[in-house]
């Protein structure tokens, strides 16, 4: 038998390692000029994106692409920049590696729009409007965007923001929201909500199959509307709040930390209602179907 030399053995080892290296991620490092207050549109089919605002009139994209990603498009035309992870046409088998993990630095005053699938998103330090959509991914936002619009399916929302308007829609994803707002609108299905709304002026909250834990400090002319189906509501309000209250539940109990007890709506039905005032000004309306309502004096 012939003896294997050290050089031949090293060559053999390197040859065996080549297939492993062939599937390595592709590095990304791209920079393009961008408008100071333009719009950045981002598409990703899998992985994650992190968007950070900075004080430069350019966009820098770094990170990695899966080995089977065809290309990364980064293109600016006028005040619009498109960042798209492009996949091979007609070749989307499950054994392919299409994931992309990107860090995207953009001008601070930009607006952002995302269309994501199986991809999470983290956005911070951006002052323009945010329109963020994902399927099967978590969205996290921090900062002071001009307005915030998030839609998720099978993905949670975590936001700590100061902004005028917030609109959130989620199916099968929890929501954690805190900060300072003028108007808030939330529609949720199979989701628990934990909200700290601060000095909100108007809030419309709807949930199907989920619990709501809400604290707020409504202004003198604020309007707070809550509709809950198959879930409990815990609403904490300042003890000195002047407001008119209209609270109803179809088959649950009402606990009122502000004074008068709820009354049965019918001798033969389990529903209860509570209608009282602590001085007028704000308007608080809560409607529940199958769950308890707790008014808590903060």
RONUDREN-80087 format. One record per residue (C-alpha): residue number from 1; residue in one letter; x, y, z. Coordinates in Angstrom, 3 decimals, padded with zeros to 6 digits. Example, Ala and Ser with C-alpha at 12.3 -4.5 7.8 and 13.67 -1.06 7.14 Angstrom:
REM RONUDREN-80087
+-----+---+----------+----------+----------+
:   k : r :        u :        v :        w :
+-----+---+----------+----------+----------+
:   1 : A :  012.300 : -004.500 :  007.800 :
:   2 : S :  013.670 : -001.060 :  007.140 :
+-----+---+----------+----------+----------+
***
This chain:
REM RONUDREN-80087
+-----+---+----------+----------+----------+
:   k : r :        u :        v :        w :
+-----+---+----------+----------+----------+
:   1 : X :  000.000 :  000.000 :  000.000 :
:   2 : X :  001.304 :  003.428 : -000.890 :
:   3 : X :  001.885 :  005.850 :  001.992 :
:   4 : X : -000.067 :  009.145 :  001.984 :
:   5 : X :  002.256 :  012.134 :  002.251 :
:   6 : X :  001.453 :  015.087 :  004.505 :
:   7 : X :  000.901 :  017.287 :  001.438 :
:   8 : X : -001.553 :  014.811 : -000.098 :
:   9 : X : -003.432 :  014.521 :  003.203 :
:  10 : X : -003.727 :  018.311 :  003.460 :
:  11 : X : -004.995 :  018.485 : -000.124 :
:  12 : X : -007.613 :  015.825 :  000.639 :
:  13 : X : -008.846 :  017.714 :  003.721 :
:  14 : X : -009.165 :  020.964 :  001.765 :
:  15 : X : -011.128 :  019.209 : -000.971 :
:  16 : X : -013.555 :  017.810 :  001.603 :
:  17 : X : -014.108 :  021.283 :  003.057 :
:  18 : X : -014.917 :  022.942 : -000.278 :
:  19 : X : -018.621 :  021.888 : -000.365 :
:  20 : X : -019.115 :  023.418 :  003.094 :
:  21 : X : -017.659 :  026.734 :  001.985 :
:  22 : X : -019.750 :  026.733 : -001.199 :
:  23 : X : -022.897 :  027.237 :  000.897 :
:  24 : X : -021.528 :  030.177 :  002.879 :
:  25 : X : -023.552 :  033.389 :  003.051 :
:  26 : X : -022.758 :  036.190 :  000.644 :
:  27 : X : -021.483 :  039.383 :  002.334 :
:  28 : X : -023.175 :  042.701 :  001.484 :
:  29 : X : -021.655 :  046.195 :  001.542 :
:  30 : X : -023.469 :  048.721 : -000.656 :
:  31 : X : -023.803 :  052.521 : -000.491 :
:  32 : X : -026.005 :  054.740 : -002.674 :
:  33 : X : -026.899 :  058.456 : -002.514 :
:  34 : X : -030.404 :  059.267 : -001.225 :
:  35 : X : -032.711 :  062.224 : -000.662 :
:  36 : X : -032.632 :  063.697 :  002.839 :
:  37 : X : -036.375 :  063.144 :  003.299 :
:  38 : X : -037.187 :  060.537 :  000.684 :
:  39 : X : -038.908 :  057.154 :  000.905 :
:  40 : X : -037.133 :  053.829 :  001.400 :
:  41 : X : -038.972 :  050.670 :  000.281 :
:  42 : X : -037.673 :  047.324 :  001.542 :
:  43 : X : -038.644 :  043.800 :  000.454 :
:  44 : X : -037.303 :  040.623 :  002.060 :
:  45 : X : -038.613 :  037.062 :  001.858 :
:  46 : X : -036.802 :  035.613 :  004.885 :
:  47 : X : -034.424 :  036.656 :  007.645 :
:  48 : X : -034.259 :  040.073 :  009.283 :
:  49 : X : -033.799 :  043.762 :  008.607 :
:  50 : X : -032.501 :  046.440 :  010.957 :
:  51 : X : -033.141 :  050.039 :  009.885 :
:  52 : X : -031.274 :  052.887 :  011.564 :
:  53 : X : -031.572 :  056.608 :  010.952 :
:  54 : X : -028.370 :  058.630 :  010.537 :
:  55 : X : -027.248 :  062.142 :  009.513 :
:  56 : X : -026.020 :  061.389 :  005.984 :
:  57 : X : -027.720 :  061.794 :  002.594 :
:  58 : X : -026.887 :  058.241 :  001.608 :
:  59 : X : -028.031 :  054.711 :  002.304 :
:  60 : X : -025.650 :  052.006 :  003.441 :
:  61 : X : -026.637 :  048.333 :  003.342 :
:  62 : X : -024.529 :  045.683 :  005.047 :
:  63 : X : -025.106 :  042.111 :  006.177 :
:  64 : X : -025.387 :  038.747 :  004.473 :
:  65 : X : -027.449 :  037.050 :  001.770 :
:  66 : X : -028.258 :  033.355 :  001.667 :
:  67 : X : -026.242 :  031.430 : -000.910 :
:  68 : X : -029.296 :  030.899 : -003.150 :
:  69 : X : -030.369 :  034.557 : -003.256 :
:  70 : X : -030.026 :  035.796 : -006.830 :
:  71 : X : -029.157 :  039.430 : -006.107 :
:  72 : X : -029.715 :  042.428 : -003.884 :
:  73 : X : -031.251 :  045.447 : -005.602 :
:  74 : X : -030.359 :  048.827 : -004.113 :
:  75 : X : -031.503 :  051.610 : -006.404 :
:  76 : X : -032.317 :  055.296 : -005.940 :
:  77 : X : -034.460 :  057.299 : -008.363 :
:  78 : X : -035.325 :  060.820 : -007.277 :
:  79 : X : -036.568 :  060.714 : -003.686 :
:  80 : X : -037.337 :  056.957 : -003.748 :
:  81 : X : -034.932 :  054.150 : -002.895 :
:  82 : X : -035.795 :  050.474 : -003.395 :
:  83 : X : -033.990 :  047.713 : -001.506 :
:  84 : X : -035.118 :  044.279 : -002.690 :
:  85 : X : -033.820 :  040.779 : -002.046 :
:  86 : X : -034.305 :  039.116 : -005.437 :
:  87 : X : -034.877 :  035.368 : -005.755 :
:  88 : X : -034.464 :  033.132 : -008.815 :
:  89 : X : -037.705 :  032.890 : -010.782 :
:  90 : X : -039.564 :  029.596 : -010.445 :
:  91 : X : -036.972 :  028.047 : -008.145 :
:  92 : X : -038.283 :  028.508 : -004.607 :
:  93 : X : -037.911 :  024.992 : -003.197 :
:  94 : X : -037.828 :  024.589 :  000.549 :
:  95 : X : -034.232 :  023.282 :  000.542 :
:  96 : X : -032.892 :  026.568 : -000.833 :
:  97 : X : -031.250 :  029.218 :  001.331 :
:  98 : X : -033.062 :  032.489 :  000.593 :
:  99 : X : -032.531 :  034.214 :  003.928 :
: 100 : X : -031.132 :  037.752 :  004.096 :
: 101 : X : -030.032 :  039.566 :  007.251 :
: 102 : X : -029.494 :  043.241 :  006.507 :
: 103 : X : -028.529 :  046.374 :  008.426 :
: 104 : X : -029.772 :  049.435 :  006.547 :
: 105 : X : -028.697 :  052.949 :  007.516 :
: 106 : X : -030.840 :  055.688 :  005.990 :
: 107 : X : -031.226 :  059.499 :  006.234 :
: 108 : X : -032.965 :  060.265 :  009.509 :
: 109 : X : -035.905 :  062.151 :  007.907 :
: 110 : X : -036.758 :  059.299 :  005.516 :
: 111 : X : -040.039 :  057.444 :  005.425 :
: 112 : X : -039.939 :  053.620 :  005.386 :
: 113 : X : -042.193 :  051.016 :  003.782 :
: 114 : X : -041.607 :  047.289 :  004.169 :
: 115 : X : -043.063 :  044.155 :  002.605 :
: 116 : X : -041.647 :  041.172 :  004.462 :
: 117 : X : -042.332 :  037.437 :  004.660 :
: 118 : X : -040.788 :  035.293 :  007.404 :
: 119 : X : -038.678 :  038.296 :  008.260 :
: 120 : X : -038.449 :  040.411 :  011.385 :
: 121 : X : -037.838 :  044.166 :  011.374 :
: 122 : X : -036.255 :  046.567 :  013.853 :
: 123 : X : -036.503 :  050.311 :  013.172 :
: 124 : X : -034.954 :  053.075 :  015.271 :
: 125 : X : -033.989 :  056.720 :  014.940 :
: 126 : X : -036.198 :  057.393 :  011.876 :
: 127 : X : -038.319 :  060.570 :  011.854 :
: 128 : X : -040.415 :  060.031 :  008.710 :
: 129 : X : -043.611 :  058.018 :  008.463 :
: 130 : X : -043.349 :  054.232 :  008.908 :
: 131 : X : -045.534 :  051.711 :  007.026 :
: 132 : X : -044.345 :  048.275 :  008.102 :
: 133 : X : -045.818 :  044.938 :  006.988 :
: 134 : X : -044.669 :  041.397 :  007.705 :
: 135 : X : -046.036 :  037.847 :  007.641 :
: 136 : X : -044.518 :  035.561 :  010.276 :
: 137 : X : -042.118 :  038.065 :  011.771 :
: 138 : X : -041.765 :  040.421 :  014.740 :
: 139 : X : -041.651 :  044.200 :  014.305 :
: 140 : X : -039.887 :  046.437 :  016.824 :
: 141 : X : -039.889 :  050.243 :  016.617 :
: 142 : X : -038.246 :  052.865 :  018.788 :
: 143 : X : -038.047 :  056.624 :  018.303 :
: 144 : X : -040.138 :  059.529 :  017.072 :
: 145 : X : -041.566 :  058.714 :  013.626 :
: 146 : X : -044.031 :  061.181 :  012.132 :
: 147 : X : -046.663 :  058.418 :  012.068 :
: 148 : X : -046.688 :  054.660 :  012.555 :
: 149 : X : -048.664 :  052.052 :  010.589 :
: 150 : X : -047.911 :  048.361 :  011.267 :
: 151 : X : -049.587 :  045.206 :  009.933 :
: 152 : X : -048.500 :  041.719 :  011.001 :
: 153 : X : -049.744 :  038.144 :  010.636 :
: 154 : X : -048.282 :  035.581 :  013.051 :
: 155 : X : -045.899 :  038.149 :  014.422 :
: 156 : X : -045.766 :  040.420 :  017.445 :
: 157 : X : -045.451 :  044.208 :  017.629 :
: 158 : X : -043.244 :  046.005 :  020.145 :
: 159 : X : -043.179 :  049.801 :  019.933 :
: 160 : X : -041.877 :  052.539 :  022.221 :
: 161 : X : -042.562 :  055.706 :  020.250 :
: 162 : X : -043.595 :  059.331 :  020.435 :
: 163 : X : -045.771 :  060.213 :  017.467 :
: 164 : X : -049.053 :  061.814 :  016.402 :
: 165 : X : -050.796 :  058.799 :  014.881 :
: 166 : X : -050.501 :  055.053 :  015.445 :
: 167 : X : -052.426 :  052.393 :  013.517 :
: 168 : X : -051.766 :  048.719 :  014.284 :
: 169 : X : -053.345 :  045.568 :  012.843 :
: 170 : X : -052.295 :  042.075 :  013.871 :
: 171 : X : -053.506 :  038.491 :  013.600 :
: 172 : X : -052.006 :  036.014 :  016.066 :
: 173 : X : -049.355 :  038.323 :  017.458 :
: 174 : X : -049.125 :  040.132 :  020.773 :
: 175 : X : -048.847 :  043.922 :  020.970 :
: 176 : X : -046.764 :  045.962 :  023.398 :
: 177 : X : -047.126 :  049.708 :  022.871 :
: 178 : X : -045.955 :  052.568 :  025.007 :
: 179 : X : -045.065 :  056.209 :  024.519 :
: 180 : X : -046.849 :  059.453 :  023.725 :
: 181 : X : -049.605 :  059.693 :  021.107 :
: 182 : X : -052.410 :  061.880 :  019.850 :
: 183 : X : -054.450 :  059.172 :  018.089 :
: 184 : X : -054.253 :  055.377 :  018.365 :
: 185 : X : -056.161 :  052.735 :  016.390 :
: 186 : X : -055.630 :  049.010 :  017.019 :
: 187 : X : -057.384 :  045.976 :  015.516 :
: 188 : X : -056.212 :  042.599 :  016.803 :
: 189 : X : -057.279 :  038.956 :  016.396 :
: 190 : X : -055.991 :  036.202 :  018.715 :
: 191 : X : -053.672 :  038.711 :  020.330 :
: 192 : X : -053.039 :  040.049 :  023.816 :
: 193 : X : -052.527 :  043.807 :  024.069 :
: 194 : X : -050.453 :  045.633 :  026.672 :
: 195 : X : -050.724 :  049.385 :  026.110 :
: 196 : X : -049.425 :  052.480 :  027.879 :
: 197 : X : -051.084 :  055.288 :  025.925 :
: 198 : X : -050.055 :  058.327 :  027.949 :
: 199 : X : -051.979 :  061.576 :  027.333 :
: 200 : X : -053.873 :  060.250 :  024.338 :
: 201 : X : -056.627 :  062.338 :  022.708 :
: 202 : X : -058.391 :  059.575 :  020.806 :
: 203 : X : -058.064 :  055.789 :  020.966 :
: 204 : X : -060.084 :  053.079 :  019.215 :
: 205 : X : -059.118 :  049.562 :  020.374 :
: 206 : X : -060.720 :  046.363 :  019.065 :
: 207 : X : -059.736 :  042.794 :  019.805 :
: 208 : X : -061.131 :  039.326 :  019.117 :
: 209 : X : -059.871 :  036.514 :  021.370 :
: 210 : X : -057.337 :  038.368 :  023.432 :
: 211 : X : -056.902 :  040.255 :  026.703 :
: 212 : X : -056.339 :  044.012 :  026.952 :
: 213 : X : -054.258 :  045.677 :  029.640 :
: 214 : X : -054.450 :  049.434 :  029.065 :
: 215 : X : -053.292 :  052.497 :  030.957 :
: 216 : X : -054.024 :  056.015 :  029.752 :
: 217 : X : -054.234 :  059.633 :  030.863 :
: 218 : X : -056.937 :  061.007 :  028.538 :
: 219 : X : -057.023 :  064.739 :  027.875 :
: 220 : X : -060.062 :  066.895 :  028.832 :
: 221 : X : -061.823 :  066.259 :  025.492 :
: 222 : X : -060.433 :  062.806 :  024.790 :
: 223 : X : -062.435 :  059.837 :  023.536 :
: 224 : X : -061.456 :  056.277 :  024.395 :
: 225 : X : -063.381 :  053.398 :  022.763 :
: 226 : X : -062.691 :  049.742 :  023.548 :
: 227 : X : -064.421 :  046.686 :  022.058 :
: 228 : X : -063.407 :  043.237 :  023.270 :
: 229 : X : -064.746 :  039.836 :  022.225 :
: 230 : X : -063.697 :  036.800 :  024.282 :
: 231 : X : -061.151 :  038.530 :  026.477 :
: 232 : X : -060.791 :  040.534 :  029.684 :
: 233 : X : -060.188 :  044.284 :  029.789 :
: 234 : X : -058.135 :  045.981 :  032.499 :
: 235 : X : -058.250 :  049.763 :  032.101 :
: 236 : X : -056.215 :  051.978 :  034.444 :
: 237 : X : -057.060 :  055.697 :  034.511 :
: 238 : X : -056.001 :  058.611 :  036.753 :
: 239 : X : -058.003 :  058.895 :  039.960 :
: 240 : X : -058.849 :  062.533 :  039.322 :
: 241 : X : -060.072 :  062.022 :  035.749 :
: 242 : X : -063.181 :  063.972 :  034.721 :
: 243 : X : -065.070 :  061.800 :  032.253 :
: 244 : X : -068.371 :  060.238 :  031.243 :
: 245 : X : -068.305 :  056.425 :  031.378 :
: 246 : X : -070.407 :  053.968 :  029.340 :
: 247 : X : -069.440 :  050.356 :  030.150 :
: 248 : X : -071.282 :  047.237 :  028.956 :
: 249 : X : -070.638 :  043.507 :  028.869 :
: 250 : X : -072.789 :  040.711 :  027.449 :
: 251 : X : -071.644 :  037.814 :  029.637 :
: 252 : X : -069.007 :  039.068 :  032.017 :
: 253 : X : -068.561 :  041.016 :  035.206 :
: 254 : X : -067.722 :  044.715 :  035.661 :
: 255 : X : -065.468 :  045.893 :  038.470 :
: 256 : X : -065.509 :  049.660 :  038.987 :
: 257 : X : -062.709 :  051.244 :  041.003 :
: 258 : X : -064.297 :  054.686 :  040.520 :
: 259 : X : -067.409 :  054.097 :  042.628 :
: 260 : X : -070.876 :  052.932 :  041.557 :
: 261 : X : -071.444 :  049.217 :  040.929 :
: 262 : X : -072.643 :  047.812 :  037.614 :
: 263 : X : -076.262 :  046.751 :  037.120 :
: 264 : X : -077.783 :  043.715 :  035.442 :
: 265 : X : -079.171 :  044.610 :  032.007 :
: 266 : X : -081.902 :  041.960 :  032.275 :
: 267 : X : -083.401 :  039.668 :  034.856 :
: 268 : X : -082.873 :  036.735 :  032.501 :
: 269 : X : -079.557 :  037.613 :  030.814 :
: 270 : X : -076.024 :  037.691 :  032.303 :
: 271 : X : -075.102 :  041.091 :  030.880 :
: 272 : X : -074.166 :  044.123 :  032.985 :
: 273 : X : -073.917 :  047.842 :  032.325 :
: 274 : X : -072.398 :  050.865 :  034.020 :
: 275 : X : -073.206 :  054.459 :  033.125 :
: 276 : X : -071.814 :  057.232 :  035.328 :
: 277 : X : -069.856 :  060.497 :  035.293 :
: 278 : X : -066.955 :  061.909 :  037.298 :
: 279 : X : -067.457 :  065.432 :  036.027 :
: 280 : X : -067.609 :  065.225 :  032.258 :
: 281 : X : -065.037 :  066.180 :  029.650 :
: 282 : X : -063.496 :  062.955 :  028.356 :
: 283 : X : -065.620 :  060.060 :  027.080 :
: 284 : X : -064.794 :  056.449 :  028.016 :
: 285 : X : -066.697 :  053.628 :  026.286 :
: 286 : X : -065.997 :  049.927 :  026.853 :
: 287 : X : -067.996 :  047.066 :  025.327 :
: 288 : X : -067.251 :  043.453 :  026.158 :
: 289 : X : -068.848 :  040.220 :  025.001 :
: 290 : X : -067.317 :  037.253 :  026.810 :
: 291 : X : -064.959 :  038.598 :  029.434 :
: 292 : X : -064.683 :  040.770 :  032.519 :
: 293 : X : -064.053 :  044.518 :  032.557 :
: 294 : X : -061.978 :  046.126 :  035.299 :
: 295 : X : -061.851 :  049.904 :  035.757 :
: 296 : X : -058.797 :  050.614 :  037.908 :
: 297 : X : -058.070 :  053.928 :  039.598 :
: 298 : X : -054.407 :  054.746 :  039.072 :
+-----+---+----------+----------+----------+
***
